Amino acid sequence: MKNIVLTLFTLTFIMSCTSDSGPTEQDTATFNNHVESWKMAASGFTSEDPEKVMSIFADSLTWNNPEALMNVTKTKADLTAAVNFYINTFDNITFTEDVYYGGSLYSSEETSSSPNGLRVYGNWSFTDPETGADVAYKWMGVLRFNEDGKVFDFADWFDVSSIPSQINGTYKR
């Protein structure tokens, strides 16, 4: 009897150590839908379609833009103005070398394994039509999606100050 109990305990322990606690199929599908939403929005820059870009953002959006401090947020109207500025000012806007990460088991704010948090990394590039200068920079964005699949919280980071110096030909990599 003692051996049977010891064997059952050992098997239970081994099974609990080897169980897969990875994402569910539903969470993976949700994550993949969010990635596709971002890719579709980013392609709106290339097709010069600001409505396509903005279609993934909720009306209640809070946006922490690259020039702002972490406690400064802007609205969907502010992001719309920024999107329109880039589309109306520059040519050949593309987003490449993109990678995506979802959820967060560890955070300084709220621990979560939700697929509704999306981190995006990639390179933006475009051409200044006045000078013909090619501009490129690394970019990171954090998007939080609501139950309707819309982004309600967005923060992005890149070296905004490099754009004028790249256009002027004075930027050193």
N, C-alpha and C positions, 0 to 999 in steps of 0.2 A: 504494500500500500504506500509506503514511504517513497519507493522508487517511482510509482505512478504519479504521485503528487509532485515530486521533484521534476519529473519529465514534463508534466503539464505546465508547471511554472516556467521551466526553461523554454518550452515551445512558445508560451505566451510572451515571454520576454523577447525572444528572437523575432517573433512576428511583429511586435510593437516597434522594434528597432528598424525593421526593414519595410514598414508600410510607407507607401508613397503619399506624401502630403502635398503634392504639386497642385497646380491649378486644375479646376474642373474644366470639362469641355465647354460649358456655358461661359465660364470666365475667359477662356482662351478665345472663344468666338466674340465676346464683347470687346476684348483687347484688340483683336484683328479688325473689328468694325471701326474702332476709334482710330487705328492706324490708317485705314482706308479713308476715313473722314479727313484726317490731316493731309494725306497725300492729295486728295481731291481739292482741298482748300489751297494748298501750296501751288497746285497746277493752275489755279486762278490767276496767279501772278504772271505765269508764262503766257496764258491766253488773254491777259489784260482784262480780266473779268472780276472787278471788286465784289460783286454780289456773290460770286462763287466762293471767293475767299471768306466772306463774312457769313456765309450760310451755315457754318458749323457753330457759330457763337450765339449764346442765349442773350436775350434782350437785357437781362440782369447782370451781364458780364462785368467782372472786375478785372482790370488789366494792370499789371505792374510792368511798365515799359523799361527798356534798357537804360534810359537816362535817369530814371527815378530811383529814389532810395527805397528800401524794402517796405517801408510803411506808407508809401505813397501809391495810391491806386487811381486808375482812370476808368472810363466807361467804354461801352461799346461804341459810342459816337466818337470818342478819342481814337480808338483803334481803327474805325472806319476812315477817319481823316488821315491817319498814318498810312493805311493801305492805299488810299487814293493818291497820296503824295508819291509813294514809291512807283505805283503803276503809271502815273502821269508824268513823272520826272525821268525815269530810267527805261532802257530798252533791254530786251533779252534776259529778263529776270528768271533765274532757275534755282532750284533747290536740289542739291545732289549729295551723294555719299551719306545718305540719311540712315540712322539707326534708331531703334525704338525700344524703350523699356517700360514696363507697366507695373503698377502696384508698388507697394513699399511695406516690407515687413518691419523695417526699422526706420524711425523718423524722430526728429527732435520735437515734433509737434504731436502727431497722432499716428499710432501704429495701425497699419491697415494692409490687407492683402487684396484690396479691391482692384479690379481691372479698370476702374474709372479714372485712375491717375495715370497719365502718360508723360514720359520724358522723351523728348525728341532732340537728337543731335544731327547736325549736318552742315553743309556749306551753302551759303547764298552767294550768287554771283549775278552781276548785271553790267550793262554798258552805259556810260554817261554819253548821251547823244551829242552834247556840245563839244566835248573834247575827244570822244572816241575811246576814252580810258576804260579799261576793264577793271571792275571792282569785285573783290571777293573777301569773304570773312567767314570764320567759324561761328556757329550759332547754337544756342541751346534754348529749348522751351519746355515749360512744364504746364500741362493742360489738365484740368479736372473737369470731367464730364458729368452731367446730371443724368437722371433716369430716362430723360427724353433723348439722350445722345447728343446733347448740345454742351459746348464748353461754357461753364459759368465762371471759371477762375483761370486766368492765364498770366504767366510771367515768362519773359524772354530776356536773354542776355547776349550781347555781342559788343564789339568795340566800335561804337558809333563814331568816335573821333577819328577812326581810320578812314572813313569814307572821303572826307575832303582831301586828306593828304594822298590817298590813292588817286583821286581825280587829278590832283596837282602834280603827281609824279614824285612826291617827296617822301612817301611812306617806305620804310625799310622793314623787311620781314626778317 
